[in-house]
């Protein structure tokens, strides 16, 4: 018998995780359906499931559901597999959160503003790095990180320099600390959104610590910039996080439209939301109930998203390229010439990255 390819196994794992996290579990029949998917999973396939859950930042949420199913059918062995994986991830998260608290306190004590972006969106999961935003000067932040933590400043790529972000490696901390300073976006083109971020931030409490995080609208716009204008793929956590945010009632869609238009990314935000809604409907049977003005603005939906290389891929040509052109045109119309010039470098940066990857097998130093 031919051994299943790793790509096929990953696709199966993504389907399982999507069912676990997005399918409703209100009836015995629905629970039975989920149970049937994982009841006889092999240890090798479970390891693939854990690997994919880790790269998609849903390991705690996904495997807690898996463990509950196994306990329900009295499968102690598989329940223990999940418990061990969750315990290991939680140990990492607890340590990272302690560090994050200490780092944010240091910003406060030095009189530097700081907002935690993206990393805490996945709670009770956590991202693979600690993302921060500040309006403080790079000189002040770099000096503070080196003086107080002995941080090493990682080498900066062309993309890092354009985006005005620095990565710090701290002794004793597994995760790198990525600090965006004064700008957001792949080329640092987002000044309006960046300047408003600290003043609109809200406080949340996690593991007994209080952090400042972006408002619901800003959080969604930051996710859109990352997924629709930069990486062109979704992690499963993006679907779960954004769906949870939408159904929580925290989103004011009219305010979101106003803010996203000011940032020049309203079409991207609407497209992002429709993709999330379509994906949720695929596994739950119901969408997010988005307002008509959102769905009418979206350029495309979940029907064009496909699984590849462990993530949910967004088509670049022509769909995402059209969003990029729309953002650039908006910046030019508003007379934001410096930001327009920055964003205009993106195709050249992408081309350099593609060429570098083809020649050397890596785009390090470019992105």
N, C-alpha and C positions, 0 to 999 in steps of 0.2 A: 504493500500500500504506500502511495506517495505521501510523504510528510507534508502537512499544510505549510504554506509559505508564511513567513513572519508577518507579511502585509495582511494576509487573510486572517491570521490570529488577532492582529491588532484591530482589524475591522470588526471582528466578532466581539472583542473586548469593548470597543466603543459602543456597539449596539447594546451590550449587557449593561454598561454603566449608564447609558442614556435611559434605558428602561427602569433601572433601579432608582435613578434620581428624578425622573420626570413623569413616569407613569403613576397615575393615582393608585392608591392602595386602600380602597374603601370597602371592597367586598371580598368574600372568600374566593371568588373566581379570579379577581385581579391578583390577589396574593398567590393563588395557585399558579397563575401564569408566570409571575416572577420567579417563584420557587422552581418551576420546571426548567427555567433558563440556566440556573446555577446549581441545581441539586446534585448533579454528578460531575461537576467540573473537576478536571485533573489538577494535580499540584502544579504541573508545568503551565497549564492554561491560567491557573490562578496567579502564578508569578507574572505572566504577561498582563493580566488584569491589573495587578498592583503597579506594574511599571507604567502602564498607560494612565492609570488613575493619578499617579505621582506627577507625570508630565503635564496632566490636565488640571492639577491642583484640586482634585476631588477625593483624595484618598481617605480622609476621615469620614466625610459624608457618605461616600459610596460604600465603603467597607463596613461602616456601622449598620447600614441597611442589609448588606450581605450577611453580616454576623447575626442580625436579628432573624433573618430567614432561616439560617442554619440552626439557631437555637430553637426556633419554632418546630423544626422537623427533627430535633434532637440529634443533629449531626455535630457531635462535640469536636471532632477532628477539624472539620472545615471552619467551624466557629472559632477555633483556636488559631487557625491560620490568619483569619481576619483580625482577631484580637491582637496578635503579635504585631501585625503590620500597622495597625492603628496606634498601638502603644509606642512603637518606634517613632512614628511620625509626630505624635503628640509630644514626645520628649524633645524632639527638634523644635517644635513650635513654641513650647514653653520657654526654652532657652532663648529663642529668637525674640519673643515678645519682651522678655526681661531686658535684653539688649536694646530693643527698640525704645523701651521706656527710658532707659538710661541715656540714650542718644538724644531723644526729644527733650529730656530734662536739661541736658547740656546746652542745647540750642536756647532754651528758655533762660537759663542762667546767664548766658552770654548776651542776652538781648536780641537774639536772632529768631525771626518768625519761622515756623515749620508746620507743614501739613503732611500727614501720611497719605500717600496716594496708592491705589491699586492693591497693595499688599494685604490690607485688612478687608478688602471687598469679599474675599473668599471664605471668611470665617464660618465655621471653626477650622477650615483649612487655611493655609498660608502660602504665599508665593515663594519662589526660589530665591528672591532677593528682597531687600527692604528699600522701598521707593519713597523718597521724600521730595517735597517742593518747598522752596524758600525764595523770598524776594530779596534776601540779604546778598551782599556782594560775595563773589567767589573767593576773594582774598580772605575775607573774614571767616567763611565757612571752612576753607581748606586749612587755615591756620588753627582754627579751633579743633578740627578733627585730628590733626597731627599732634597738637599739644596735649589734648585731653585723652586721646585714645591710642596714640602711637600709630595712627592710620597710615597705610601706604596708598598713595594715589595711583590707581591703575593707569596704564598708558591709554591715551584717548584717541579714538578713531576720528576720521573726518566727520562722520555723522555725529559723534559725541560733541565735537567742537561746534558744529552748526546748531545742534539742539541745546547747547549750553548745559550739558550735564557732565557730572563727574562721578566716577565709581571709586569707592574707598574699600580697602580690605583691612579689617580690624583684627589684631591678634586675639585669638580665642573665639571669634565669631565665624561660623561656617558660611553664612550668607553675605554677599557683597552688599554694601550700602550705596544705592544710586541716588544722587541728589540733583534734581533739576533746579536751575537757578535763573529766575527771571523770565524764562521762556518755556513754552510747551510746543509739542509738535515735532515731527521727524526732522525738520530743519530749523526749529526754533521760530517758526513763523507765527505762532500763536501768542501775541502780546496781550490782547484783550482778555482772553480766557485766563491767562496766567496772572495778570494783575488783579483780577477779581477773586481769585481762588481763596486766599487767606481770609478775606473779609466775609465770605459766604460759608466758610467752613463750619462744621458742627462738631460737638464732642460726643464720643462714644466710650464706653467702658468695656475693657476686655481683660480677663485674668486679673481683675482688681486694679488695672491701670487705666487712666483716662488719656485718650488721644484725640487730636484734632484731625478730622477727615473731611474730604470735599462734600459739598451739598449733594443731594440726590441728582440734580441736573448736571452739575459739574462732573460728578462721578461717571455719568453716562457719556458725557462728551469726551472725557479722557479715554474711556474704553473705546469709543468710536475712533478717535485719533489713532489709537494703537492698532486696532483691528482693520479698519477700513482704509486708512491712509498710510499705514506703515508696514505691518506684517502680512496683511492679506490672508490671515487665517484666524479662526476662533479656537480657543481652548474650550473644553466642555464647561469649565467653571464660568466662562463668560456668559454662556447660555443660562446656566443655573442662577448665577448671581443677578443678572439683569432681569430674568423672569421673576425672581423673588422680589426685587426692587419694584418692578412694575405692579405686581399684585398686592404689594404692601400698602399701596395708596400714597406712598411718599412722593411720587412723581406728579408734578403739575405740568401737563403737556403743553399748555399755552405758554407758561414761563420757559419751558425747555425750548420751544420753538423760537421765542424771542432771543434767548441767550445763544442758541446755536446759529441763528441767522447773524447775530453780531459777530460771531466767531467765523462765519463763512462756511459752516459745515452742516447746515440743516439737512441737506439732501443725504449726507452721509449718516447722520443720526437717524433719520427716518428709515433709511435702508437697513441700518444695523438693527433697529427695533423690529422691522418686519422679518428679518432673518431669524431673530430670536423667537418671535411669535410663531413663525412657520415651523421651526424645529420643535418647539414645545408641542404644537398641535400634532405633529407626527407621532409623538409618544404618549401624549395625554388625551388626545381626542378633542381638545379645545384650545383655542389660541388665547392671546393676552387681551383681546378686546380693545385693540388700539383705536384711537379716534380716526375718523375718516381722513382728516387732513394729514395725518401721519402716513397712512397707507397710500394716499394719493401722491404724496411727495417722494416716496421710496422709488429708487431706480430699478431695483430688482429684489427678489425675495429668496427664501430658503430653497427653492427648486433648483437654483444654480450652485448651491453649496455642495461640495463633495468631500469625502474623507480621503486623506492622503498624508503619509508620513506622520501619523499619530495625531493629526489635527483636522479640523473642519476647514477646508480651503475655500477662499473667496476668489472668483475669477478676476484676473487682473485686466485682461484685454477682452472686450473694450469697456467692461462695466466699471471697474475701479479706476481706470484711467480717466473715464468721464467725470467721476467724482473729483479727482485731482484737478482736472481742467476747470471745473466749476469753482473749486476753492480758490484757485489762482486768479480766475477772472474776478471773483468777488473782492479779493485783496486789491487788485488793480483798480477796480471801480471806486473803492473807498480811499484810494490814494495812499495806501500803506506800501510805499515803494520798497522800503528796506525788507519788509516781510515778503513782498512779492519776489524780490531778488533772491532771497533765501530759498523760498519754495521752488523757484525756477531752477535751482541747482539739483533738485531731487532726481530728475531723469538721468542726469550725468552721473550722479552718485550711484544710482541703481545700475547703470551700465558699467561703471568701474568695478562695482562689486561683482557683477556677473562675469566680467572678463577675469578678474582676479581669482574668482572661485574656479573658473575653467582651467586656468593656468596652474594654480597652486593648490587647489582643493579647499581653499578657505577664503572668506571675505574679511578676515581679521585686518584691522587697520582702516577699513572703509566704513562699514556700518558700526 
